[in-house]
Amino acid sequence: MVTYISKIFRGGPHYVNASVSTKHQTYLIADRNVFAFYKDKNTFTLIKGWPKMLPNRVLFFPQAAFPVKNESAVLVSGNVLAAYELKHNRVTSINDLERCYPNLPEDFRTGIPFPTGQFNAYYFLDSHNLYEYNMNTKRIIFSQPLKKYLLC
């Protein structure tokens, strides 16, 4: 059964280029539009004042994202990143992905910190694999096919 994303995230986009979640919100990015939602039980509700356009400093359509400390995120397209303050819709820097986060998996779509709320290790996912990445050593320390991981 197919469920459209706009049915789960009412008022949200019909497609998503990237997404990122924090403890309190989920952000969906469609081209240059950012939609912010909070979760109440089983419902996602669009936060008042959203969607917003990405700041002009972001000269790309984000294709991946992952959360970092202080309710911020890293938005990625190719080898370019934008450090982005989610709540304030503000970019703090534009940089080279390989310089800041060397050895990330190619073409990853999202990163999830684990344990939740800590930012020393992440699970990064691409279309077929899960990678465990250590932020201190800047290395992938484990990988496995998503099919195998999802069977656990």
C-alpha positions in Angstrom: 0.0 0.0 0.0 1.4 3.4 -1.0 1.0 6.3 1.4 1.9 9.7 0.1 4.1 11.8 2.3 1.7 14.8 2.1 -0.9 12.5 3.8 1.3 11.9 6.8 2.7 15.5 6.9 -0.4 17.6 6.2 0.4 20.9 4.7 3.8 19.5 3.7 5.4 19.0 0.3 4.4 16.3 -2.2 8.1 15.2 -2.5 11.2 15.6 -0.3 14.8 16.1 -1.3 16.1 15.8 2.3 14.8 15.5 5.8 16.2 15.9 9.3 14.7 15.3 12.7 15.7 16.7 16.1 14.3 15.8 19.5 11.3 18.0 19.0 10.8 18.6 15.3 11.0 17.0 11.9 12.1 19.2 8.9 11.3 18.3 5.3 13.2 20.0 2.5 11.7 20.2 -1.0 14.0 22.1 -3.3 14.5 25.4 -1.4 11.4 25.1 0.8 11.8 23.9 4.4 8.7 22.6 6.3 8.8 22.2 10.1 6.5 19.8 11.9 6.1 18.8 15.5 4.7 15.4 16.5 1.8 15.0 18.8 1.0 11.4 19.4 0.6 9.9 15.9 0.1 13.2 14.0 2.6 15.6 12.5 1.5 19.2 12.5 3.0 22.0 10.5 4.5 24.7 12.8 3.0 28.1 12.5 5.1 30.4 10.2 6.5 27.5 8.1 7.3 26.6 5.4 10.2 29.0 4.9 12.7 29.4 2.0 16.3 28.4 2.6 18.5 31.5 3.0 20.1 32.9 -0.2 23.5 31.7 1.0 22.5 28.1 0.2 23.0 28.0 -3.6 22.0 24.4 -3.9 19.1 22.0 -3.4 20.0 19.9 -0.4 20.1 16.2 -1.3 21.0 14.9 2.2 20.9 16.2 5.7 21.9 15.1 9.2 21.4 16.8 12.7 24.2 18.1 14.8 24.3 19.7 18.2 22.3 22.8 19.2 19.2 22.0 17.0 21.3 22.5 13.9 21.8 20.4 10.8 24.3 19.9 8.0 22.6 20.2 4.5 24.5 18.5 1.7 24.6 18.5 -2.0 27.6 16.8 -3.7 30.7 17.9 -1.8 29.2 21.2 -0.5 27.6 21.6 2.9 25.7 24.3 4.7 25.7 24.5 8.5 22.0 25.4 9.1 20.3 26.5 12.3 16.9 24.8 11.9 14.7 26.9 14.2 16.1 30.2 13.0 16.3 29.3 9.3 19.9 30.7 9.3 23.1 29.4 7.6 26.2 29.8 9.8 28.7 28.5 7.2 29.2 27.0 3.8 32.0 24.6 3.5 33.6 21.5 1.7 32.0 18.3 2.9 35.2 16.2 2.5 37.2 18.8 4.5 34.7 18.9 7.4 33.5 15.3 7.4 36.1 13.1 5.5 35.3 9.5 4.6 31.5 9.8 4.6 29.8 7.3 2.4 29.2 8.5 -1.1 25.6 9.5 -2.0 24.3 9.1 1.6 20.7 10.4 2.1 20.5 10.9 5.8 22.5 10.6 9.0 21.0 9.6 12.4 23.0 10.1 15.6 23.2 7.3 18.1 22.7 7.0 20.9 19.9 9.5 20.4 20.9 13.0 21.6 24.6 12.3 21.4 26.7 13.2 18.4 29.8 11.1 18.5 28.5 8.3 16.2 26.0 8.3 13.4 24.2 5.8 11.2 24.4 7.1 7.6 22.2 5.5 5.0 22.4 5.5 1.2 19.9 3.7 -1.1 21.3 0.2 -0.2 23.5 0.3 2.9 23.8 1.4 6.5 27.2 2.8 7.7 28.3 3.5 11.2 30.5 6.6 11.2 32.7 7.7 14.1 32.8 11.5 14.4 36.0 11.5 16.4 38.0 9.4 14.0 36.1 10.5 10.9 35.9 6.9 9.7 33.3 4.4 8.7 33.7 1.6 11.3 31.0 -0.7 10.1 28.7 -1.2 7.2 26.0 -3.7 6.1 23.2 -3.9 3.5 20.0 -2.2 4.6 18.1 -5.4 3.9 20.1 -7.3 6.4 19.9 -4.4 9.0 16.1 -4.2 8.6 15.7 -7.9 9.3 17.2 -7.5 12.8 
